[in-house]
């Protein structure tokens, strides 16, 4: 079987992607920043940097700390605001044949809805990805995605407000991620992105101070892959929604693990900082694997994990 005969297209909550490799929000800017390093047309989709209603400055530095097997970040969701994105960044992306997914966030349900409405119906936006790892200022700073009730409230409100496909990005910093995923699905999510970063910290032992100005930050990179993989597998067994798996994907083998566990597509994040063209290499590696295994359709690989009792 040749690569030319492979079917790589996947459907994620109503968005038809030409292949299952996306780049994750917060690691690829607004797309233009990476265009000199790779052909954006090769990607299945670009999830742009998180957008709020108004521009946001983010946290003071230091905001990034390398760890032994990953990266801690406390950027603070710095962004140019949804209006500036539509007017200044989106026109560039429209020149490419790649799905653009707008990651959005807010401090209240009303803010989520306002940002979503700004993007609904805008040419070039294929879907919304709700970042529900943000603190709800009306509930004492508790994350929207930390409880089934708050997850349901924000997802349902945005679902009522827009027609765009709605992906929900889940936080792993919860007791039961399956319960949160079920709440998002029941409230109208079309797909799930999992997982976001794990909460962590690092300390400078010379100064006896946190290495991040914000004290804590989100851990990404290879260190979290086994945890993210487990979350995808658990959710895929219980929730009948497409899943975009992410968390420590550095190579094609990592991406294939996520798809075998139940992810319909994958998003590459921290690896983009190591090698700007890694997502294209991952796609090539996936294709090579399918050819070697005699699998003509990528969708046949999804959820094909063989448990010990099922082995021949």
Beta strands, then each sheet from edge to edge (+ up, - down):
strand 1: 10-12
strand 2: 15-17
strand 3: 21-23
strand 4: 45-51
strand 5: 64-67
strand 6: 70-73
strand 7: 99-104
strand 8: 127-131
strand 9: 135-136
strand 10: 142-143
strand 11: 165-169
strand 12: 191-194
strand 13: 198-201
strand 14: 203-204
strand 15: 209-210
strand 16: 216-220
strand 17: 242-245
strand 18: 265-268
sheet 1: 1+ 2-
sheet 2: 3+ 4+ 7+ 8+ 11+ 12+ 17+ 18+ 3+
sheet 3: 5+ 6- 16+ 13-
sheet 4: 9+ 10-
sheet 5: 14+ 15-
end
